[in-house]
Amino acid sequence: MSESASELAKVFIMQQARLETNHQTLKLLGELVNKNCYAKCVPKPGSSLSSSEQSCTNMCVAKYIKTWDHIQATMIAKVAPQPSGSPESEFVKD
């Protein structure tokens, strides 16, 4: 396999791994939201949600998404290479 084909294969595999990770993360987030928000906001399930149940569920889901976004941004910042001499680079040494 040529070097460019090898690089292309690496990129493809990394993209597939990233997609699978995103899929698993979304699935886990959905399960957590479903379990926790539904249990908290819909104490007596019926044929439809009341306006207060809808509002509660929307706020609960928004909190999970905001929290997940914060965690993801923090993790990306920790993994991203830092310029040498920056305070963050002192913690990320090999």
SVG drawing of the C-alpha trace seen along z (x, -y; Angstrom):
<svg xmlns="http://www.w3.org/2000/svg" viewBox="-54 -31 62 33">
<polyline fill="none" stroke="black" stroke-width="0.4" points="0.0,0.0 1.4,-3.4 2.1,-6.0 -0.9,-8.2 -3.2,-5.2 -2.0,-4.3 -2.6,-7.8 -6.1,-7.8 -6.8,-4.5 -5.7,-6.0 -7.9,-9.0 -10.9,-6.8 -10.4,-4.5 -10.1,-7.5 -13.3,-9.0 -15.1,-5.7 -13.8,-5.4 -14.9,-9.0 -18.4,-8.3 -18.7,-5.2 -17.6,-7.1 -20.1,-9.9 -22.9,-7.3 -22.1,-5.6 -22.0,-8.9 -25.3,-10.0 -26.9,-6.7 -25.6,-7.0 -26.7,-10.6 -30.1,-9.7 -30.4,-6.8 -29.4,-9.1 -31.8,-11.8 -34.6,-9.4 -34.0,-7.7 -33.4,-10.8 -35.5,-13.5 -38.5,-11.3 -38.5,-10.0 -38.1,-13.5 -40.6,-15.3 -43.3,-12.8 -44.4,-11.3 -47.7,-9.9 -47.4,-8.9 -50.5,-9.4 -51.4,-9.6 -49.8,-13.0 -47.5,-15.4 -48.8,-18.4 -47.3,-21.8 -45.4,-21.6 -44.1,-18.2 -43.0,-19.4 -41.3,-22.4 -39.5,-20.3 -38.4,-17.8 -37.1,-20.6 -35.1,-22.2 -33.7,-18.9 -32.6,-17.9 -31.0,-21.3 -29.0,-20.9 -27.7,-17.5 -26.7,-18.9 -25.1,-22.0 -23.2,-19.8 -22.1,-17.4 -20.9,-20.3 -18.9,-21.6 -17.3,-18.2 -16.5,-17.7 -14.9,-21.1 -12.8,-20.6 -11.6,-17.2 -10.8,-18.6 -8.8,-21.4 -6.8,-18.9 -6.0,-16.8 -5.1,-19.6 -1.5,-20.5 -0.6,-23.6 2.0,-26.1 5.2,-25.6 5.5,-28.0 1.7,-28.3 0.5,-27.3 -1.5,-24.4 1.6,-22.9 3.2,-22.4 0.5,-19.8 0.7,-17.9 4.2,-16.5 5.3,-13.2"/>
</svg>
